[in-house]
Amino acid sequence: MNIKQFHQLAEALFAEVEQQIDTFAEKYDTDIDLESHGNVVTITFENQSKIIINTQEPLLQIWMATRRQGYHFDYKDNTWFCNRSHQSFKQLFTQAVIEQMEH
């Protein structure tokens, strides 16, 4: 993957994240704030906990920091996968959002 492809894939992921946050906020009738500044997306929940997602261009990775832990994602087979647990970004992101909304 080259840098241009990486940025296109990251932009697509960030757009998907924004859509998912809107869906969660509507479904759970809660206020979730999403701010995007360049290569960083910050999601703030009503309880003031945060999820931060950013690109790591030199490594061609997406990083996500949650209250529980940090994750590093590599792109393969048309999906972003955690390089430790091999779970997909979508699985870990959904789990993190639900956990952080509840606390």
All heavy atoms as an XYZ file, in Angstrom:
868
protein
N       0.851     -1.171      0.000
C       0.000      0.000      0.000
C       0.898      1.236      0.000
O       1.876      1.293      0.738
C      -0.894     -0.041      1.242
C      -1.524      1.271      1.584
S      -2.578      1.348      3.063
C      -2.582     -0.221      3.806
N       0.545      2.221     -0.814
C       1.306      3.466     -0.803
C       0.599      4.505      0.074
O      -0.511      4.274      0.565
C       1.544      3.985     -2.232
C       0.261      4.336     -2.959
O      -0.675      4.881     -2.374
N       0.206      4.036     -4.248
N       1.232      5.644      0.277
C       0.703      6.688      1.162
C      -0.659      7.197      0.680
O      -1.565      7.413      1.494
C       1.707      7.861      1.293
C       2.995      7.381      1.970
C       1.109      9.031      2.042
C       2.820      6.909      3.394
N      -0.805      7.374     -0.608
C      -2.076      7.859     -1.146
C      -3.204      6.870     -0.834
O      -4.286      7.273     -0.394
C      -1.963      8.080     -2.657
C      -3.218      8.634     -3.280
C      -3.045      8.871     -4.762
C      -4.355      9.390     -5.352
N      -4.266      9.594     -6.785
N      -2.961      5.589     -1.047
C      -3.963      4.568     -0.734
C      -4.277      4.555      0.760
O      -5.437      4.423      1.160
C      -3.464      3.186     -1.175
C      -3.372      3.010     -2.667
C      -2.613      1.743     -3.035
O      -1.616      1.378     -2.404
N      -3.085      1.065     -4.079
N      -3.231      4.673      1.575
C      -3.419      4.698      3.028
C      -4.351      5.834      3.423
O      -5.289      5.633      4.201
C      -2.064      4.839      3.733
C      -2.182      5.075      5.218
C      -2.559      4.050      6.068
C      -1.918      6.326      5.757
C      -2.674      4.270      7.427
C      -2.022      6.552      7.115
C      -2.395      5.520      7.956
N      -4.118      7.033      2.893
C      -4.962      8.175      3.247
C      -6.397      7.985      2.767
O      -7.342      8.362      3.471
C      -4.364      9.478      2.702
C      -3.183      9.935      3.497
N      -3.283     10.421      4.781
C      -1.862      9.955      3.193
C      -2.082     10.722      5.240
N      -1.195     10.438      4.290
N      -6.588      7.399      1.608
C      -7.941      7.132      1.113
C      -8.661      6.141      2.023
O      -9.835      6.334      2.361
C      -7.891      6.584     -0.323
C      -7.481      7.628     -1.341
C      -7.214      7.021     -2.726
O      -6.941      5.831     -2.864
N      -7.293      7.866     -3.748
N      -7.973      5.099      2.431
C      -8.569      4.105      3.328
C      -8.862      4.699      4.702
O      -9.909      4.409      5.304
C      -7.642      2.893      3.460
C      -7.489      2.050      2.205
C      -6.319      1.081      2.344
C      -8.785      1.304      1.904
N      -7.957      5.535      5.199
C      -8.165      6.181      6.505
C      -9.356      7.134      6.441
O     -10.190      7.153      7.361
C      -6.904      6.921      6.934
N      -9.466      7.911      5.378
C     -10.601      8.822      5.220
C     -11.915      8.052      5.169
O     -12.914      8.472      5.766
C     -10.443      9.671      3.960
C      -9.421     10.762      4.084
C      -9.204     11.535      2.786
O     -10.119     11.562      1.935
O      -8.108     12.094      2.625
N     -11.929      6.934      4.483
C     -13.132      6.104      4.414
C     -13.492      5.561      5.802
O     -14.666      5.542      6.185
C     -12.936      4.963      3.426
N     -12.483      5.148      6.562
C     -12.723      4.649      7.912
C     -13.270      5.757      8.801
O     -14.223      5.551      9.547
C     -11.445      4.064      8.511
C     -11.597      3.516      9.927
C     -12.483      2.274      9.935
C     -10.236      3.199     10.524
N     -12.684      6.944      8.722
C     -13.150      8.062      9.545
C     -14.595      8.435      9.196
O     -15.388      8.755     10.077
C     -12.230      9.274      9.388
C     -10.891      9.132     10.096
C      -9.947     10.132      9.984
C     -10.567      8.008     10.845
C      -8.710     10.029     10.624
C      -9.337      7.893     11.484
C      -8.409      8.908     11.383
N     -14.955      8.366      7.925
C     -16.340      8.645      7.515
C     -17.280      7.588      8.093
O     -18.384      7.910      8.554
C     -16.444      8.690      5.999
N     -16.839      6.345      8.097
C     -17.638      5.262      8.670
C     -17.803      5.449     10.177
O     -18.882      5.229     10.727
C     -16.974      3.921      8.366
C     -17.791      2.732      8.785
C     -17.124      1.414      8.402
O     -16.464      1.343      7.356
O     -17.278      0.451      9.185
N     -16.736      5.874     10.843
C     -16.792      6.139     12.283
C     -17.829      7.220     12.573
O     -18.654      7.085     13.483
C     -15.397      6.540     12.824
C     -15.495      7.222     14.186
C     -14.485      5.317     12.894
N     -17.801      8.278     11.800
C     -18.755      9.370     12.009
C     -20.195      8.873     11.843
O     -21.065      9.190     12.646
C     -18.469     10.513     11.032
C     -19.286     11.743     11.317
C     -18.831     12.949     10.506
O     -17.775     12.888      9.849
O     -19.562     13.950     10.546
N     -20.423      8.070     10.837
C     -21.758      7.521     10.606
C     -22.177      6.607     11.762
O     -23.320      6.661     12.224
C     -21.775      6.760      9.292
C     -23.143      6.253      8.894
C     -23.109      5.562      7.535
O     -22.062      5.135      7.058
N     -24.267      5.447      6.917
N     -21.255      5.787     12.246
C     -21.568      4.881     13.351
C     -21.878      5.660     14.628
O     -22.778      5.283     15.374
C     -20.415      3.909     13.591
C     -20.314      2.846     12.527
C     -19.166      1.893     12.791
O     -18.033      2.310     13.020
N     -19.457      0.607     12.773
N     -21.156      6.737     14.866
C     -21.407      7.545     16.064
C     -22.804      8.156     15.994
O     -23.542      8.165     16.985
C     -20.309      8.624     16.244
C     -19.018      7.953     16.712
C     -20.745      9.721     17.215
C     -19.108      7.221     18.040
N     -23.185      8.670     14.832
C     -24.542      9.202     14.670
C     -25.583      8.125     14.961
O     -26.591      8.382     15.623
C     -24.741      9.758     13.256
C     -23.971     11.035     12.998
O     -23.532     11.689     13.973
O     -23.792     11.382     11.809
N     -25.342      6.914     14.479
C     -26.269      5.801     14.697
C     -26.359      5.449     16.186
O     -27.454      5.267     16.722
C     -25.829      4.565     13.884
O     -25.824      4.924     12.496
C     -26.754      3.391     14.108
N     -25.208      5.361     16.870
C     -25.212      5.071     18.305
C     -25.944      6.156     19.083
O     -26.733      5.860     19.975
C     -23.775      4.962     18.847
C     -23.145      3.617     18.641
C     -22.033      3.495     17.823
C     -23.639      2.487     19.259
C     -21.434      2.265     17.621
C     -23.047      1.245     19.063
C     -21.938      1.134     18.243
N     -25.681      7.412     18.780
C     -26.311      8.518     19.497
C     -27.832      8.461     19.348
O     -28.567      8.685     20.317
C     -25.767      9.849     18.985
N     -28.281      8.158     18.152
C     -29.720      8.060     17.891
C     -30.320      6.838     18.588
O     -31.340      6.937     19.265
C     -29.945      7.946     16.381
C     -31.157      8.692     15.891
C     -31.214      8.652     14.375
O     -30.539      9.478     13.737
O     -31.938      7.774     13.858
N     -29.678      5.702     18.424
C     -30.193      4.443     18.969
C     -30.290      4.480     20.492
O     -31.250      3.992     21.074
C     -29.303      3.285     18.527
C     -29.755      1.933     19.029
C     -28.877      0.825     18.500
C     -29.341     -0.528     19.018
N     -28.520     -1.624     18.496
N     -29.283      5.051     21.138
C     -29.229      5.054     22.604
C     -29.678      6.386     23.204
O     -29.558      6.583     24.413
C     -27.819      4.689     23.080
C     -27.458      3.265     22.740
C     -26.696      2.971     21.613
C     -27.898      2.207     23.534
C     -26.368      1.655     21.296
C     -27.575      0.893     23.212
C     -26.810      0.628     22.094
O     -26.500     -0.672     21.778
N     -30.171      7.292     22.352
C     -30.664      8.600     22.791
C     -29.671      9.274     23.747
O     -29.986      9.606     24.884
C     -32.036      8.465     23.456
C     -32.701      9.823     23.651
O     -32.426     10.745     22.851
O     -33.490      9.965     24.607
N     -28.458      9.422     23.247
C     -27.395     10.020     24.044
C     -26.648     11.045     23.205
O     -26.726     11.038     21.981
C     -26.435      8.928     24.576
O     -25.519      9.513     25.493
C     -25.681      8.255     23.444
N     -25.931     11.917     23.874
C     -25.149     12.935     23.186
C     -23.704     12.458     23.070
O     -23.056     12.178     24.085
C     -25.212     14.255     23.965
C     -24.521     15.390     23.240
O     -24.538     15.385     21.991
O     -23.977     16.272     23.915
N     -23.231     12.333     21.848
C     -21.841     11.943     21.591
C     -21.264     12.987     20.656
O     -21.814     13.249     19.588
C     -21.741     10.550     20.946
C     -22.455      9.488     21.785
C     -20.275     10.174     20.744
C     -22.544      8.125     21.116
N     -20.163     13.601     21.075
C     -19.523     14.650     20.280
C     -18.349     14.061     19.508
O     -17.533     13.334     20.074
C     -19.035     15.766     21.211
C     -18.441     16.932     20.454
O     -19.021     17.334     19.433
O     -17.386     17.423     20.893
N     -18.286     14.362     18.217
C     -17.177     13.905     17.384
C     -16.492     15.121     16.787
O     -17.143     15.951     16.155
C     -17.683     12.979     16.276
C     -16.605     12.368     15.393
C     -16.978     10.943     15.027
C     -16.396     13.175     14.133
N     -15.201     15.227     17.019
C     -14.393     16.304     16.435
C     -13.303     15.679     15.591
O     -12.657     14.717     16.002
C     -13.752     17.160     17.528
C     -14.732     17.972     18.336
C     -14.023     18.823     19.372
O     -12.921     19.338     19.074
O     -14.559     18.949     20.483
N     -13.104     16.245     14.417
C     -12.078     15.751     13.514
C     -11.131     16.895     13.174
O     -11.571     17.956     12.724
C     -12.737     15.213     12.242
O     -11.759     14.737     11.372
N      -9.853     16.679     13.418
C      -8.812     17.664     13.104
C      -7.685     16.954     12.377
O      -6.886     16.241     13.004
C      -8.279     18.338     14.367
C      -9.314     19.114     15.115
N      -9.814     20.312     14.671
C      -9.960     18.846     16.263
C     -10.712     20.750     15.520
N     -10.822     19.875     16.499
N      -7.664     17.086     11.067
C      -6.624     16.436     10.272
C      -6.684     14.940     10.401
O      -7.677     14.313     10.049
N      -5.642     14.360     10.965
C      -5.569     12.899     11.062
C      -6.017     12.363     12.426
O      -5.720     11.233     12.772
C      -4.145     12.421     10.758
C      -3.167     12.803     11.839
O      -3.378     13.756     12.582
N      -2.087     12.067     11.937
N      -6.750     13.188     13.198
C      -7.190     12.782     14.535
C      -8.696     12.978     14.669
O      -9.214     14.051     14.368
C      -6.473     13.593     15.643
C      -6.953     13.175     17.025
C      -4.968     13.440     15.535
N      -9.369     11.936     15.138
C     -10.796     12.006     15.451
C     -10.939     11.784     16.954
O     -10.429     10.795     17.491
C     -11.602     10.938     14.687
C     -13.045     10.898     15.163
C     -11.533     11.191     13.195
N     -11.607     12.722     17.628
C     -11.841     12.613     19.061
C     -13.340     12.485     19.296
O     -14.113     13.324     18.835
C     -11.296     13.844     19.809
O      -9.903     13.976     19.526
C     -11.499     13.711     21.317
N     -13.729     11.444     19.999
C     -15.123     11.186     20.315
C     -15.279     11.356     21.821
O     -14.576     10.693     22.600
C     -15.522      9.757     19.890
C     -15.272      9.584     18.385
C     -16.968      9.463     20.267
C     -15.172      8.148     17.939
N     -16.193     12.241     22.222
C     -16.409     12.514     23.634
C     -17.836     12.132     24.003
O     -18.785     12.561     23.346
C     -16.160     13.998     23.955
O     -14.854     14.370     23.485
C     -16.253     14.267     25.450
N     -17.968     11.356     25.068
C     -19.263     10.869     25.531
C     -19.802     11.779     26.632
O     -19.073     12.594     27.187
C     -19.122      9.429     26.024
C     -18.670      8.496     24.927
C     -17.322      8.278     24.684
C     -19.602      7.865     24.113
C     -16.905      7.446     23.662
C     -19.196      7.030     23.080
C     -17.854      6.824     22.855
N     -21.088     11.604     26.970
C     -21.721     12.435     28.001
C     -20.967     12.384     29.325
O     -20.915     13.368     30.046
C     -23.177     12.014     28.217
C     -24.100     12.480     27.123
C     -25.561     12.139     27.394
O     -25.851     11.323     28.298
O     -26.406     12.712     26.687
N     -20.362     11.234     29.641
C     -19.610     11.085     30.891
C     -18.182     11.630     30.782
O     -17.367     11.418     31.662
C     -19.602      9.623     31.332
C     -18.955      8.707     30.310
O     -18.257      9.143     29.392
N     -19.185      7.409     30.464
N     -17.894     12.305     29.669
C     -16.597     12.931     29.377
C     -15.472     11.951     29.065
O     -14.313     12.353     28.928
C     -16.167     13.896     30.492
C     -17.140     15.050     30.697
C     -17.450     15.788     29.391
O     -16.554     16.259     28.723
N     -18.729     15.870     29.039
N     -15.770     10.651     28.969
C     -14.739      9.723     28.512
C     -14.539      9.935     27.009
O     -15.413     10.477     26.328
C     -15.125      8.275     28.817
O     -16.219      7.859     28.037
N     -13.401      9.536     26.509
C     -13.049      9.794     25.112
C     -12.504      8.545     24.434
O     -11.907      7.688     25.073
C     -11.979     10.880     25.019
C     -12.413     12.238     25.507
C     -11.277     13.239     25.379
C     -11.590     14.555     26.037
N     -12.630     15.315     25.437
N     -12.716      8.512     23.123
C     -12.026      7.580     22.237
C     -11.298      8.453     21.230
O     -11.907      9.362     20.651
C     -13.002      6.628     21.514
C     -13.673      5.675     22.503
C     -12.267      5.835     20.422
C     -14.738      4.787     21.875
N     -10.020      8.195     21.037
C      -9.223      8.968     20.085
C      -8.693      8.012     19.020
O      -8.109      6.970     19.338
C      -8.074      9.706     20.784
C      -8.659     10.662     21.834
C      -7.213     10.455     19.766
C      -7.649     11.286     22.744
N      -8.939      8.384     17.772
C      -8.506      7.571     16.633
C      -7.609      8.449     15.767
O      -7.967      9.597     15.478
C      -9.714      7.087     15.809
C     -10.696      6.334     16.707
C      -9.258      6.216     14.636
C     -12.053      6.140     16.094
N      -6.466      7.933     15.387
C      -5.583      8.727     14.533
C      -4.780      7.838     13.585
O      -4.694      6.634     13.771
C      -4.646      9.601     15.373
C      -3.663      8.797     16.167
O      -4.037      7.987     16.990
N      -2.384      9.009     15.918
N      -4.242      8.467     12.568
C      -3.406      7.748     11.618
C      -1.956      7.801     12.072
O      -1.514      8.781     12.667
C      -3.512      8.341     10.200
O      -3.073      9.694     10.231
C      -4.928      8.269      9.672
N      -1.248      6.742     11.782
C       0.202      6.676     11.992
C       0.806      6.395     10.625
O       1.060      5.247     10.250
C       0.548      5.593     13.011
C       0.121      5.920     14.412
C       0.861      7.120     14.952
O       2.064      7.283     14.753
N       0.135      7.991     15.634
N       1.008      7.480      9.880
C       1.443      7.376      8.487
C       2.736      6.576      8.303
O       2.794      5.720      7.411
C       1.568      8.770      7.879
C       1.873      8.746      6.407
C       1.925     10.138      5.829
O       0.875     10.791      5.722
O       3.047     10.573      5.478
N       3.768      6.811      9.112
C       5.016      6.062      8.877
C       4.838      4.539      8.976
O       5.552      3.783      8.333
C       5.953      6.565      9.972
C       5.388      7.859     10.420
C       3.906      7.763     10.206
N       3.861      4.111      9.782
C       3.624      2.682      9.973
C       2.465      2.157      9.130
O       2.184      0.963      9.141
C       3.327      2.407     11.451
C       4.411      2.834     12.443
C       3.924      2.675     13.863
C       5.684      2.046     12.201
N       1.772      3.069      8.430
C       0.571      2.732      7.662
C      -0.455      2.042      8.555
O      -1.063      1.027      8.200
C       0.917      1.868      6.445
C       1.887      2.476      5.433
C       2.198      1.484      4.334
C       1.334      3.771      4.856
N      -0.642      2.613      9.758
C      -1.566      2.050     10.730
C      -2.588      3.099     11.172
O      -2.356      4.301     11.069
C      -0.830      1.565     11.986
C       0.013      0.343     11.786
C       0.659     -0.120     13.071
O       0.967      0.668     13.962
N       0.876     -1.434     13.169
N      -3.688      2.592     11.723
C      -4.672      3.402     12.435
C      -4.530      3.025     13.904
O      -4.470      1.834     14.234
C      -6.116      3.088     11.959
C      -6.280      3.376     10.466
C      -7.136      3.841     12.809
C      -6.246      4.825     10.084
N      -4.473      4.026     14.779
C      -4.396      3.773     16.209
C      -5.677      4.244     16.863
O      -6.234      5.271     16.481
C      -3.207      4.502     16.822
C      -1.874      3.896     16.479
C      -1.608      2.916     15.566
C      -0.612      4.259     17.032
N      -0.260      2.643     15.521
C       0.374      3.454     16.414
C      -0.227      5.172     17.988
C       1.718      3.547     16.733
C       1.122      5.278     18.300
C       2.087      4.460     17.683
N      -6.144      3.498     17.863
C      -7.327      3.879     18.613
C      -7.018      3.751     20.103
O      -6.559      2.702     20.555
C      -8.520      2.986     18.255
C      -9.783      3.324     19.041
S     -11.267      2.421     18.503
C     -10.861      0.728     18.982
N      -7.280      4.831     20.837
C      -7.105      4.828     22.285
C      -8.484      4.898     22.929
O      -9.284      5.775     22.608
C      -6.262      6.020     22.723
N      -8.751      3.938     23.815
C     -10.005      3.906     24.553
C      -9.678      3.974     26.038
O      -8.508      3.931     26.420
C     -10.791      2.607     24.268
O     -10.094      1.502     24.849
C     -10.967      2.390     22.768
N     -10.706      4.036     26.839
C     -10.475      4.065     28.290
C      -9.774      2.778     28.736
O      -8.956      2.787     29.639
C     -11.801      4.228     29.020
C     -11.641      4.268     30.494
C     -12.877      4.487     31.297
N     -14.113      4.265     30.588
C     -15.253      4.849     30.904
N     -15.295      5.700     31.890
N     -16.354      4.584     30.242
N     -10.081      1.669     28.079
C      -9.528      0.372     28.477
C      -8.091      0.172     28.008
O      -7.232     -0.286     28.747
C     -10.396     -0.742     27.930
C      -9.874     -2.118     28.291
C     -10.705     -3.197     27.733
N     -11.859     -3.369     28.602
C     -12.678     -4.380     28.521
N     -12.502     -5.280     27.586
N     -13.686     -4.497     29.347
N      -7.824      0.477     26.719
C      -6.475      0.250     26.190
C      -6.309      0.893     24.820
O      -7.245      1.452     24.271
C      -6.153     -1.247     26.122
C      -6.905     -2.009     25.037
C      -6.555     -3.485     25.055
O      -6.684     -4.130     26.095
N      -6.113     -4.016     23.941
N      -5.116      0.747     24.273
C      -4.829      1.239     22.935
C      -4.747      0.090     21.951
O      -4.408     -1.039     22.324
N      -5.082      0.398     20.692
C      -5.073     -0.610     19.638
C      -4.348     -0.054     18.424
O      -4.464      1.125     18.118
C      -6.502     -0.971     19.210
C      -7.380     -1.467     20.333
C      -8.181     -0.581     21.052
C      -7.412     -2.820     20.661
C      -8.997     -1.041     22.074
C      -8.229     -3.289     21.679
C      -9.023     -2.386     22.387
O      -9.826     -2.848     23.396
N      -3.656     -0.934     17.702
C      -2.993     -0.579     16.447
C      -3.564     -1.477     15.365
O      -3.589     -2.701     15.519
C      -1.488     -0.781     16.547
C      -0.846      0.034     17.617
N       0.449     -0.177     18.004
C      -1.309      1.054     18.381
C       0.764      0.686     18.961
N      -0.304      1.427     19.215
N      -3.998     -0.855     14.248
C      -4.666     -1.602     13.194
C      -3.876     -1.554     11.892
O      -3.436     -0.495     11.465
C      -6.071     -1.025     12.941
C      -6.976     -1.150     14.131
C      -7.029     -0.152     15.084
C      -7.751     -2.285     14.305
C      -7.852     -0.273     16.189
C      -8.584     -2.416     15.402
C      -8.633     -1.407     16.357
N      -3.732     -2.724     11.285
C      -3.130     -2.872      9.968
C      -4.241     -3.207      8.983
O      -5.214     -3.879      9.344
C      -2.100     -4.009      9.965
C      -0.904     -3.712     10.841
O      -0.344     -2.615     10.728
O      -0.541     -4.596     11.647
N      -4.057     -2.798      7.737
C      -5.056     -3.064      6.704
C      -4.670     -4.306      5.923
O      -3.574     -4.384      5.366
C      -5.166     -1.863      5.757
C      -6.360     -1.938      4.848
C      -7.625     -1.601      5.311
C      -6.229     -2.344      3.533
C      -8.735     -1.660      4.488
C      -7.333     -2.413      2.694
C      -8.577     -2.071      3.180
O      -9.676     -2.137      2.357
N      -5.570     -5.285      5.911
C      -5.352     -6.483      5.103
C      -6.706     -7.123      4.806
O      -7.644     -7.019      5.613
C      -4.416     -7.475      5.787
C      -4.870     -7.997      7.117
C      -3.819     -8.902      7.717
C      -4.258     -9.246      9.143
N      -3.272     -9.968      9.871
N      -6.806     -7.730      3.649
C      -8.045     -8.385      3.226
C      -9.239     -7.433      3.294
O     -10.316     -7.809      3.752
C      -8.317     -9.646      4.062
C      -7.206    -10.675      3.948
O      -6.597    -10.763      2.860
O      -6.935    -11.375      4.943
N      -9.012     -6.188      2.897
C     -10.062     -5.167      2.833
C     -10.665     -4.784      4.182
O     -11.801     -4.322      4.252
C     -11.179     -5.574      1.862
C     -10.664     -5.705      0.454
O      -9.873     -4.887     -0.011
N     -11.079     -6.750     -0.226
N      -9.913     -4.992      5.261
C     -10.395     -4.670      6.606
C      -9.227     -4.216      7.466
O      -8.106     -4.681      7.301
C     -11.049     -5.921      7.254
O     -12.089     -6.392      6.398
C     -11.628     -5.617      8.612
N      -9.518     -3.320      8.410
C      -8.529     -2.917      9.412
C      -8.600     -3.917     10.567
O      -9.652     -4.094     11.182
C      -8.825     -1.503      9.924
C      -8.580     -0.448      8.902
C      -9.498      0.178      8.120
C      -7.311      0.118      8.551
N      -8.891      1.084      7.300
C      -7.541      1.078      7.543
C      -5.996     -0.093      8.977
C      -6.514      1.820      6.967
C      -4.985      0.650      8.402
C      -5.245      1.592      7.416
N      -7.472     -4.586     10.863
C      -7.396     -5.583     11.922
C      -6.386     -5.151     12.981
O      -5.308     -4.650     12.652
C      -6.943     -6.946     11.378
C      -7.985     -7.676     10.588
C      -7.951     -7.650      9.197
C      -8.993     -8.376     11.226
C      -8.906     -8.323      8.454
C      -9.955     -9.057     10.496
C      -9.919     -9.026      9.106
N      -6.725     -5.415     14.248
C      -5.804     -5.158     15.350
C      -4.596     -6.074     15.194
O      -4.747     -7.279     14.966
C      -6.503     -5.419     16.685
S      -5.408     -5.230     18.114
N      -3.407     -5.504     15.329
C      -2.205     -6.309     15.115
C      -1.886     -7.243     16.291
O      -0.986     -8.057     16.204
C      -0.999     -5.430     14.764
C      -0.566     -4.529     15.886
O      -1.173     -4.482     16.964
N       0.490     -3.771     15.649
N      -2.640     -7.137     17.389
C      -2.437     -8.049     18.520
C      -3.548     -9.091     18.611
O      -3.278    -10.270     18.680
C      -2.367     -7.271     19.841
C      -1.014     -6.603     20.031
C      -0.949     -5.883     21.339
N      -1.310     -4.489     21.042
C      -1.782     -3.623     21.892
N      -2.003     -3.971     23.134
N      -2.056     -2.397     21.529
N      -4.797     -8.631     18.630
C      -5.918     -9.560     18.831
C      -6.479    -10.100     17.514
O      -7.235    -11.066     17.518
C      -7.045     -8.863     19.580
O      -7.677     -7.898     18.739
N      -6.145     -9.445     16.414
C      -6.644     -9.793     15.084
C      -8.146     -9.594     14.943
O      -8.750    -10.088     14.002
C      -6.226    -11.216     14.675
C      -4.748    -11.409     14.753
N      -3.861    -10.803     13.885
C      -4.000    -12.111     15.633
C      -2.634    -11.128     14.219
N      -2.677    -11.915     15.275
N      -8.752     -8.839     15.875
C     -10.159     -8.464     15.743
C     -10.236     -7.267     14.810
O      -9.296     -6.478     14.697
C     -10.754     -8.106     17.096
C     -10.962     -9.298     18.005
C     -11.565     -8.860     19.316
O     -10.852     -8.392     20.195
N     -12.870     -9.017     19.429
N     -11.379     -7.117     14.166
C     -11.533     -6.002     13.234
C     -11.733     -4.691     13.985
O     -12.169     -4.668     15.148
C     -12.728     -6.236     12.308
O     -13.941     -6.075     13.019
N     -11.414     -3.599     13.307
C     -11.638     -2.274     13.873
C     -13.095     -2.128     14.288
O     -13.392     -1.646     15.376
C     -11.266     -1.181     12.856
C     -11.531      0.205     13.374
C     -10.562      0.890     14.074
C     -12.769      0.812     13.182
C     -10.816      2.157     14.575
C     -13.024      2.073     13.671
C     -12.049      2.753     14.373
N     -13.992     -2.532     13.398
C     -15.424     -2.365     13.674
C     -15.830     -3.087     14.956
O     -16.573     -2.534     15.776
C     -16.252     -2.863     12.495
C     -17.712     -2.581     12.636
C     -18.471     -2.908     11.371
C     -19.930     -2.504     11.521
N     -20.671     -2.662     10.285
N     -15.351     -4.302     15.166
C     -15.671     -5.050     16.386
C     -15.178     -4.312     17.629
O     -15.927     -4.120     18.587
C     -15.015     -6.438     16.365
C     -15.595     -7.404     15.384
C     -14.749     -8.663     15.316
O     -13.539     -8.614     15.087
N     -15.385     -9.805     15.522
N     -13.910     -3.917     17.619
C     -13.326     -3.277     18.792
C     -13.893     -1.877     19.020
O     -14.101     -1.471     20.161
C     -11.802     -3.239     18.657
C     -11.142     -4.615     18.740
C      -9.674     -4.535     18.362
C     -11.313     -5.213     20.133
N     -14.175     -1.160     17.939
C     -14.753      0.179     18.065
C     -16.157      0.088     18.662
O     -16.491      0.827     19.600
C     -14.781      0.866     16.698
C     -15.418      2.222     16.718
C     -14.787      3.287     17.332
C     -16.658      2.428     16.130
C     -15.375      4.546     17.362
C     -17.250      3.678     16.145
C     -16.605      4.735     16.764
N     -16.978     -0.815     18.151
C     -18.339     -0.978     18.666
C     -18.310     -1.340     20.145
O     -19.049     -0.760     20.952
C     -19.090     -2.063     17.859
O     -19.162     -1.637     16.497
C     -20.488     -2.295     18.405
N     -17.457     -2.268     20.508
C     -17.318     -2.680     21.904
C     -16.902     -1.495     22.781
O     -17.458     -1.283     23.856
C     -16.281     -3.800     21.989
C     -16.026     -4.336     23.369
C     -14.952     -5.416     23.357
O     -14.466     -5.851     22.313
N     -14.554     -5.849     24.525
N     -15.943     -0.707     22.328
C     -15.457      0.435     23.095
C     -16.540      1.493     23.269
O     -16.706      2.055     24.356
C     -14.225      1.037     22.438
N     -17.284      1.784     22.212
C     -18.353      2.795     22.295
C     -19.396      2.360     23.318
O     -19.792      3.147     24.185
C     -19.001      3.042     20.916
C     -20.268      3.874     21.049
C     -18.010      3.729     19.987
N     -19.833      1.119     23.247
C     -20.855      0.632     24.186
C     -20.338      0.690     25.621
O     -21.030      1.160     26.525
C     -21.316     -0.780     23.792
C     -22.119     -0.694     22.491
C     -22.137     -1.425     24.905
C     -22.437     -2.012     21.846
N     -19.098      0.248     25.843
C     -18.517      0.286     27.198
C     -18.426      1.715     27.713
O     -18.732      1.982     28.870
C     -17.130     -0.344     27.194
C     -17.145     -1.844     27.107
C     -15.750     -2.434     27.036
O     -14.742     -1.690     27.127
O     -15.652     -3.669     26.894
N     -18.017      2.634     26.873
C     -17.815      4.004     27.344
C     -19.124      4.765     27.491
O     -19.199      5.678     28.297
C     -16.798      4.719     26.464
C     -15.424      4.116     26.685
C     -14.266      4.882     26.128
O     -13.315      4.267     25.664
N     -14.301      6.192     26.162
N     -20.154      4.384     26.795
C     -21.468      5.001     26.993
C     -22.057      4.556     28.333
O     -22.771      5.312     28.971
C     -22.432      4.618     25.875
C     -22.239      5.377     24.607
S     -23.598      5.155     23.416
C     -23.718      3.385     23.288
N     -21.760      3.323     28.736
C     -22.358      2.753     29.952
C     -21.719      3.264     31.232
O     -22.316      3.186     32.294
C     -22.264      1.224     29.917
C     -23.135      0.609     28.840
C     -22.966     -0.900     28.712
O     -22.009     -1.452     29.312
O     -23.787     -1.514     28.015
N     -20.512      3.743     31.175
C     -19.820      4.152     32.398
C     -19.745      5.645     32.536
O     -19.465      6.408     31.759
C     -18.409      3.548     32.433
C     -18.455      2.055     32.498
N     -18.413      1.279     31.379
C     -18.599      1.208     33.535
C     -18.493      0.007     31.720
N     -18.597     -0.057     33.024
